Amino acid sequence: MGGESPPPISTGGGADGGGAFAFISKGWREVRDTASADLRQMRARADRELEHLLTSASALAGPPLPPVAAGAPIAEVEFVRKRIQPKIMELRRQYSSMVHEGGWPPKAGASLRVDLSGITAIRNAIVAEGRLVRWKGHTGDERRKEWEVVSMIRSGLKEFERRSLSSDVLGGFRGRGEFVEKFKLSLKSLNKESHESKEVLPLDLTEILAYLVRQSGPFLDQLGIRRDLCDKIAETLYSKRNGRLMYYSHSADRSLIGNESMIDELDLRIARVLESTGHHTEESFWKDPAKYKSSDNRRHVAIVTTASLPWMTGTAINPLFRAAYLARSTKQKVTLVVPWLCKSDQELVYPNNMTFSSPEEQENYIRNWLHERLGFEANFKISFYPGKFSKERRSIIPAGDTSQFISSSEADIAILEEPEHLNWYHHGKRWTDKFKHVIGVVHTNYLEYIKREKNGAFQAFLVKHINNWVTRAYCHKVLRLSAATQDLPRSVICNVHGVNPKFLKVGEKVAADRECGQQTFSKGAYFLGKMVWAKGYRELIDLLSKHKSDLEGFDIDVYGNGEDSQAVHTAARKMNLRINFFKGRDHADCSLHGYKVFINPSVSDVLCTATAEALAMGKFVICADHPSNEFFKSFPNCLTYKTSEEFVARVKEAMASEPSPLTPEQRYSLSWEAATERFMEYSELDKVLNNRNGYYGQDGKRSKMRKIPLLPKLSDVVDGGLAFAHHCLTGNEILRLATGAIPGTRDYDKQQCMDLNLLPPQVQHPVYGW
């Protein structure tokens, strides 16, 4: 037996393939020649057994190839030369050193350690290359057959195992079971890909329980349950999947390979199921503290708002500019999170029947619009969350948990534009739990709008307390643009909005033209706003009709579109008022630059953006003496009135005189640079950015950690209870509908999943037993 040579093996790869095998055989002969004479015969017998195993692997030098011309380059042979031969040579060197150092055969009871990394590397190389050559030239039923190379190696393993059990030479080889079993597992995973169906089956209950036990390891460890016991429980559950209990042929070697392979297979199974759903997440079941550390020493600010361009509303435009100007700082990265609407809702909301087929298309529109108005490149990210449009409330309601669209690695500072609106029906993670600092910016005077509806006083009473509830539960700090809004917990009053730089440039041009003696304004008075009664149209018609005789010969142009357009037109015609109606347009449109007087009688606004824009363009502004206009009173061109008689006087004064040019200080106070400074100060964001609480400061020194009190504050306990109660109530669909929620907004729907490439809600939050 020891003098026999290994049987010839057909490589199927021509002369090059035979050369590769001859190279391996020559190496084995060199090993035998250098051995001592007293071990020659026994080592030759061992060579015979191991050679039979490796000859199957050497067949990889020539997988079945189509006929080629003599001397033609063969990619597969080059693959064997460069990738497989070095690994086999490494195995030969390990075997040779083992023979010289420890002798052969090993002594009884001695453990034999064999480094299988070479075999693993060979397998990985085969898998990578096999994807290219495995089925070349095969069609039909042949694709279902096992790859011939794998079949040859499998046959060689079976023969090696049979002979090793009856061989005296390998009698002391304790590690042969481990060696054979791990090589079998490698072959199994190597050939597994060709047999697997493209359709991944969903997880069954035992697989879910097994994975849950694995992930609960840290918790069970605190209860005194060892980690190895958890792994055995997970292994047992996973082995019983689909009602079948799996057994191993080598029970003695199960401790060596069973647990490890079973756990790896479970992880691979979970990963494939997630991959089949298209779900990609940076979150993990157990929070990794290292994940929250910023790689470039910069903080993250997420600005979440309730509207988006091309809807020309304040909650779409102002957060967009805030994101652009905050992103100019090197202290923080900024993400703007805006709602995504399905096409049916887009047609109801966006002007001129504008629609977008994908979030990327809408993002390009937003960035192009902003680029035309800024003098710098805005470097911030735009993300979308699903929303639905409510016709009754004329606003967008978030669908699902909005907080989940900011990854945990970026959950640092949150700015909630309209925090009460975002959280009325919020059913998800608490903002103050996920983020270190949450700032709310109140844009809209909802109580004023609701009072105008049927049973408005009662509804306003309920909404007032709900607003208090959600802002206290979900915000650390609240900014109110003016005193026109309700007094909210932890709130301060400050105008943190600026005007588009384009309007300031118009004002500068007007001032320059005046200095040159040119006529700056060629038109009279106008009003611009969404055409709904609450936006000031009721007050405007009442004032003009009451003082029709006092304002004889006075005309006003009105620009706007909205749900109440027909009713406003009818009322103006019925009272025979001198109002000229035009379709709504951008306030920066050139056709509006020639007007001298902007009239805004609205008392429902919190802080009218159009008023600030008119002042920036150097126009007169006539507005009510109301808390919403408090910021504008310091400007000389702002003319306020308390009574209708004063309104008439202000109109006559403005039409008979010229507005004063703005000073540099006044222009700066209207800019977004000044607004951003006010925002940083009043929101305490500058203190948060400087006091990093575990982050490294700009001087490179780690700031002191905030001391954790032994007992929580009573206010924190109350806030937590309010948040928990709100979460429970918003989880009930009947209560949601009873309070005016849009049906189906607790979770996003199928169409939104397709538009935003989201994991379906039933997959994220499965309900078992149905």
Buried (B, 14 or more C-beta within 10 A) or exposed (E): EBEEEBEEBEBBBBEBBBBBBEBBBEBBEEBBEEBEEEBBEBBBBBBBBBBBBBBBBBBBBBBBBEEEEEEEEBEBBEBBBEBBBEBBBBBBEBBBEBBBEEBBBBEEEBEBEBEBEBBBBBBBBBBEBBEEBBBEEEEEEEEEEEBEBBBBBBEBBEBBBEBBEEBEBBBBBBBBBBBBBBBBBBBBBBBEEBEEEEEBEEBEEBBBBBBEBBBBBEEBEEEEBEEEEBBBBBBBBBBBBEEEEEEBEBEEBBEBBBBBBBBEBBEEBBEEBBEEBEBEEEEEEEEEEEEBEBEEBBBBBBBBBBBBBBBBBBBBBBBBBBBBBBBBBEBBBBBBBBBBBBEEBBEEBBEEEBBBEEBEEBBEBBBEBBEEBBEEEBEBBBBBBBBBBBEEBBBBBBBBBBBBBBBBBBBBBBBBBBBBBBBBBBBBBBBBEBBBBBBBBBBBBBBBBBBEEEEBEEBBEEBBEBBBBBBBBBBBBBBBBBEBBBEBBBBEBBBBBBBBBBBBBBBBBBBEBBEEEEEBBEBBBBBBBBBBBBBBBBBBBBBBBBBBEBBEEBEBBBBBBBEBBEBBBEBBEEBEBEBEBBEBBBBBEEEBBEBBBBBBBBBBBBBBBBBBBBBBBBBBBBBBEBBBBBBBEEBEBBBBBEEBEBBBEBBEEBBEEEBEBBEEEBBBBBBBEBBBBBBBBBBBBBEBBEEBEEBEEEEEEEBEEEEEEEEEEEEEEEBBEBBEEBBEEBEEEEEBEEBBBBEEBBBBBEEBBEBBEBBBBEBBEEEEEE
